[in-house]
Amino acid sequence: MSLQPKHVTVLLSEAVDALAIRPDGVYVDGTFGRGGHSRAILAALGPEGRLIAFDRDPSAIEVGREIADSRLTLVHAPFSSFAEELDDLGVSRVDGVLLDLGVSSPQLDEPERGMSFRFDAPLDMRMDTSRGQTVAQWLADASVAQITEVLRDYGEERFAYAIAKAIAAARTGGAVATTRQLAEIVEKAVRTREPGQHPATRSFQALRIFINQELEELSLILPDAVARLKPGGRLAVISFHSLEDRIVKRFMRDESRPPQLPSRLPVRAADLPKPRLALVGKAARPSEAEVAANPRARSAVMRVAERTEAQA
Ligand SMILES: C[S@@+](CC[C@H](N)C(=O)[O-])C[C@H]1O[C@@H](n2cnc3c(N)ncnc32)[C@H](O)[C@@H]1O
């Protein structure tokens, strides 16, 4: 039995149902994680179906390699390189794209990933441990203004400036290199407590979102996914953070209505470009039973849209 932290897949059947899988279709799981959604997609596909699964975390790809299924192609890359990777694989259009955003439980629960203040570990926080800067490396050189901006923009942290100044002051006595050091600095700088939340929650989340460019990644893949979907193909996105959900919601809304032109322009509605997406249902949230069984599901929101016949 594996002692590795498990990931409990969120909205498992809902997400797979949302993709309305065609047995011979080509699907993309942009966030393989521990393969919960991917395995269910494979189970729904027929022998001619295909699944291309991305993850930027080498340990997720390693787990994926244990799945002996010739219909599965694993790609170790950020999903923002979706279009390039599909080109390399010779795949021009796909029948569905699923994104289950954020981090997996192993990423949060393995102390050495440095994503959690619950353990003392090097301050890393990268999803892709094979490349890029760690949070400790970034904090060593970032200005107070840059740190403030990250904490405010990605963590909605009221005490962003006070925390950034405290980090800069702590740096003069040596690097801020561990999760424990950062948590203690933040705890002292945050003046009011939010009930039920560790004072460093917002800062850790902000730094993780920033160092992994999570919002930029999402903004990049959404238009590429729509461009590659076949008519009738589905895009399903599960978000765990209001900033992510806002990007998804606005994108799907803007792509599902005709361009908003000033009313005086002499353009007939019939001449306007047709929207490329049609919304499918309302935002879906996990049931009470799912949240009771898996508290990490509580902030999940899934939005689904279907590609129309309209040209890109
Ligand atoms: C919430 S987990 C996915 C869990 C998965 N659906 C399952 O059931 O096991 C998110 C995964 O997506 C990966 N990920 C997040 N952002 C990514 C990105 N921009 N490109 C590629 N992988 C990403 C993370 O490394 C993590 O493994």
The ligand as a MOL file (V3000), in Angstrom:
LIG
                    3D

  0  0  0     0  0            999 V3000
M  V30 BEGIN CTAB
M  V30 COUNTS 27 29 0 0 0
M  V30 BEGIN ATOM
M  V30 1 C -6.5000 19.6420 -8.5220 0
M  V30 2 S -5.1950 18.7270 -9.1970 0 CHG=1
M  V30 3 C -5.9600 17.7100 -10.4010 0
M  V30 4 C -6.4720 16.4390 -9.8330 0
M  V30 5 C -6.9980 15.4580 -10.8610 0
M  V30 6 N -8.1520 15.9620 -11.5590 0
M  V30 7 C -7.3210 14.1410 -10.2020 0
M  V30 8 O -8.4960 13.7600 -10.1810 0
M  V30 9 O -6.4040 13.4600 -9.7170 0 CHG=-1
M  V30 10 C -4.3760 19.8730 -10.2000 0
M  V30 11 C -3.1860 19.3150 -10.9470 0
M  V30 12 O -2.9800 20.1730 -12.0520 0
M  V30 13 C -1.6210 20.4670 -12.1760 0
M  V30 14 N -1.5630 21.8000 -12.7650 0
M  V30 15 C -2.0110 22.9550 -12.2210 0
M  V30 16 N -1.7830 23.9700 -13.0540 0
M  V30 17 C -1.2070 23.4330 -14.1630 0
M  V30 18 C -0.7790 23.9790 -15.3990 0
M  V30 19 N -0.8640 25.2820 -15.6490 0
M  V30 20 N -0.2680 23.1490 -16.3240 0
M  V30 21 C -0.1850 21.8070 -16.0820 0
M  V30 22 N -0.5640 21.2390 -14.9200 0
M  V30 23 C -1.0810 22.0450 -13.9780 0
M  V30 24 C -1.0490 20.3790 -10.7960 0
M  V30 25 O 0.3200 20.0590 -10.8680 0
M  V30 26 C -1.8900 19.2880 -10.1690 0
M  V30 27 O -1.2650 18.0370 -10.3180 0
M  V30 END ATOM
M  V30 BEGIN BOND
M  V30 1 1 1 2
M  V30 2 1 2 3
M  V30 3 1 2 10
M  V30 4 1 3 4
M  V30 5 1 4 5
M  V30 6 1 5 6
M  V30 7 1 5 7
M  V30 8 2 7 8
M  V30 9 1 7 9
M  V30 10 1 10 11
M  V30 11 1 11 12
M  V30 12 1 11 26
M  V30 13 1 12 13
M  V30 14 1 13 14
M  V30 15 1 13 24
M  V30 16 1 14 15
M  V30 17 1 14 23
M  V30 18 2 15 16
M  V30 19 1 16 17
M  V30 20 1 17 18
M  V30 21 2 17 23
M  V30 22 1 18 19
M  V30 23 2 18 20
M  V30 24 1 20 21
M  V30 25 2 21 22
M  V30 26 1 22 23
M  V30 27 1 24 25
M  V30 28 1 24 26
M  V30 29 1 26 27
M  V30 END BOND
M  V30 END CTAB
M  END
